[in-house]
Amino acid sequence: MNELIQELTKKGKYTDWVSCGSYLGHTSNGPGYKYYDMDGDIINVSYTSKEYRDDVINIPVFKQYWVNDPTNVRQAKYKIVRNNEELSVSGLVTCCGLAIIGEKKFLAHLDASIDKIPCEELTMKLTRYDKKMVEILRNDLCNDLRNKPVKATIYAGNVDSYVSVKKAKMICDMVGINDITMIEVDMFDRISI
């Protein structure tokens, strides 16, 4: 790690790297994501973390190279569109996608963040943002519940999505959706509804 910091400092990029979060791109077999490296080149990495690992290649990365996809729902966000429009989500590791289709389509990219609670409490509390999403679902999308049952699909990341899946189930329960399908997905899968 010291060698990487020395190289970043030598190229005058250390401060920029720290301001971008001090992330390392790790490479391994399989598809990946595009990031800018310290030379401004676009590189492919399998995933990023702040941890140096001896078992993979570690590359200091800066901002993610992002091609704007209007259908994509980014982490900790959601979108509601008409039924004839497409929505997509990808990069589900500890996150999950919550898809609800009624008179409109709803897709959320739920992360594993929750409001801090004492360890002895067994119930999970939703963040303020999640609570706002529940209100929007109740008022906009789940009016369908009066007319016909609405079905939800949870696309669970296959690494450790326990918290985000529990959050998705809580949201469904809060808006009165009982028909839920669970599908496990890989972090490289692009889910499209």
C-alpha positions in Angstrom: 0.0 0.0 0.0 2.9 2.3 0.8 4.1 2.0 -2.8 0.8 3.1 -4.2 0.7 6.1 -1.9 4.2 7.0 -2.9 3.3 6.8 -6.6 0.1 8.8 -6.1 2.2 11.5 -4.2 4.9 11.5 -6.9 2.3 12.1 -9.6 0.6 14.8 -7.5 -2.6 12.8 -7.3 -2.7 11.7 -3.6 -4.9 14.6 -2.4 -7.3 14.1 -5.3 -7.5 10.3 -4.5 -8.3 11.0 -0.8 -11.0 13.5 -1.8 -12.5 10.8 -4.1 -12.8 8.5 -1.1 -9.4 6.6 -1.2 -10.9 3.7 -3.1 -8.9 0.8 -4.6 -10.1 -1.0 -7.7 -9.6 -4.7 -7.5 -9.3 -6.9 -10.6 -10.2 -10.5 -10.9 -11.9 -12.7 -13.6 -15.3 -11.6 -14.8 -17.0 -8.5 -16.0 -16.5 -5.2 -14.2 -17.0 -1.5 -13.8 -15.1 1.4 -15.4 -13.1 3.9 -13.3 -10.5 6.5 -14.0 -7.0 5.6 -12.7 -4.3 8.0 -11.5 -3.2 8.7 -15.1 -6.7 9.6 -16.2 -7.1 6.4 -18.2 -10.4 4.4 -18.0 -9.8 0.9 -16.5 -12.0 -2.1 -15.7 -12.2 -3.3 -12.1 -14.3 -6.0 -10.7 -15.2 -4.1 -7.5 -13.9 -1.3 -5.3 -13.1 -1.1 -1.6 -10.9 0.9 0.8 -9.1 -2.3 1.8 -5.7 -3.3 0.2 -5.8 -7.0 -0.7 -2.8 -9.3 -1.4 -4.8 -11.8 -3.5 -5.8 -9.3 -6.3 -4.4 -6.4 -8.2 -5.0 -3.1 -6.3 -5.3 0.1 -8.4 -6.1 3.5 -6.9 -9.3 4.7 -8.6 -10.9 8.1 -8.8 -14.3 8.7 -10.2 -16.4 6.1 -11.9 -16.7 6.3 -15.6 -20.5 6.6 -16.0 -22.5 6.4 -19.2 -25.8 8.0 -18.4 -28.5 5.3 -18.6 -31.9 7.0 -18.0 -33.4 3.6 -17.0 -30.9 2.9 -14.2 -31.8 3.3 -10.6 -28.8 4.2 -8.6 -28.0 3.0 -5.1 -30.4 4.3 -2.3 -32.7 5.8 -5.0 -36.0 4.8 -6.6 -38.0 5.7 -9.7 -41.6 5.4 -10.7 -42.5 5.4 -14.4 -45.4 4.4 -16.7 -45.8 0.7 -17.4 -44.5 1.0 -21.0 -41.2 2.5 -19.8 -38.1 0.5 -18.7 -36.3 0.6 -15.4 -33.1 -1.2 -14.5 -30.8 -1.8 -11.6 -27.3 -3.5 -11.3 -24.4 -3.9 -9.0 -26.5 -5.7 -6.3 -24.1 -7.1 -3.7 -25.4 -6.3 -0.3 -28.2 -4.3 -1.8 -31.4 -5.5 -3.3 -33.8 -4.3 -6.0 -37.5 -3.9 -5.1 -39.8 -4.0 -8.1 -43.5 -3.3 -7.8 -45.7 -3.2 -10.8 -49.3 -1.9 -10.7 -50.7 0.8 -12.8 -47.1 2.2 -12.8 -43.7 0.6 -12.4 -41.6 1.2 -9.3 -38.0 0.1 -8.8 -35.8 0.9 -5.8 -32.1 0.1 -5.3 -32.2 -0.5 -1.5 -28.9 -0.4 0.3 -28.1 -2.0 3.7 -28.1 1.3 5.6 -30.5 1.7 8.6 -30.9 4.3 11.3 -28.7 3.4 14.2 -30.4 1.4 16.9 -29.2 -0.2 20.2 -27.9 -3.7 19.7 -30.4 -5.2 22.0 -33.3 -4.0 19.8 -34.3 -6.7 17.3 -36.5 -4.5 15.1 -35.0 -2.6 12.3 -35.8 1.0 11.7 -36.0 2.5 8.2 -34.0 5.6 7.3 -35.9 8.9 6.8 -35.4 8.4 3.0 -37.0 4.9 3.1 -40.0 6.3 5.1 -40.5 9.0 2.5 -40.4 6.3 -0.2 -43.1 4.3 1.7 -45.4 7.4 1.7 -44.9 7.9 -2.0 -45.7 4.2 -2.6 -48.8 4.4 -0.5 -50.1 7.5 -2.2 -49.0 7.0 -5.8 -48.5 3.3 -6.7 -50.4 1.2 -4.1 -53.8 2.8 -4.8 -54.0 -0.3 -7.0 -54.4 -2.4 -3.9 -58.0 -1.3 -3.7 -58.7 -2.6 -7.3 -56.4 -5.6 -7.6 -53.5 -7.3 -5.8 -50.1 -5.8 -6.5 -47.1 -8.1 -6.7 -43.5 -7.2 -5.6 -40.3 -8.9 -6.7 -37.1 -8.6 -4.5 -33.9 -9.1 -6.5 -31.4 -10.0 -3.7 -27.7 -9.5 -4.1 -25.9 -12.9 -3.6 -23.2 -11.8 -1.2 -24.8 -10.4 2.0 -28.1 -8.8 1.3 -29.9 -9.8 4.6 -30.4 -6.2 5.8 -31.6 -4.8 2.4 -33.9 -7.7 1.9 -35.4 -7.3 5.3 -35.9 -3.6 4.5 -37.6 -4.5 1.3 -40.0 -6.9 3.1 -40.7 -4.2 5.7 -41.6 -1.7 3.0 -43.9 -4.2 1.3 -45.6 -4.9 4.6 -46.0 -1.2 5.3 -47.8 -0.6 2.0 -49.9 -3.8 2.2 -48.2 -6.0 -0.4 -48.2 -9.7 0.6 -47.4 -11.3 -2.7 -43.6 -11.2 -2.9 -41.2 -13.2 -5.1 -37.5 -13.5 -4.2 -34.8 -13.8 -6.9 -31.1 -14.1 -6.1 -28.9 -12.2 -8.5 -25.2 -11.8 -9.1 -23.5 -8.4 -8.7 -22.9 -8.3 -12.5 -26.5 -8.9 -13.4 -28.5 -6.1 -14.9 -32.1 -6.4 -13.9 -34.6 -4.8 -16.2 -38.4 -4.5 -15.7 
